[in-house]
């Protein structure tokens, strides 16, 4: 899958939203947001490594 700049920007937006939701949520939802955020971060990291 090719991750272009548009997708990277959207993933960054999702990452910020997940951080906010995690901060305001109770434990089960906060833990779920944390796991999702790790996945999003991994994709962003991999796409930056691929471009370097």
Protein Blocks (a to p, Z undefined) as FASTA:
>chain_A
ZZdfklmmmmmmmmmmmmmmmmmpcfklmmmmmmmmmmmmmmmmmmmmmmZZ
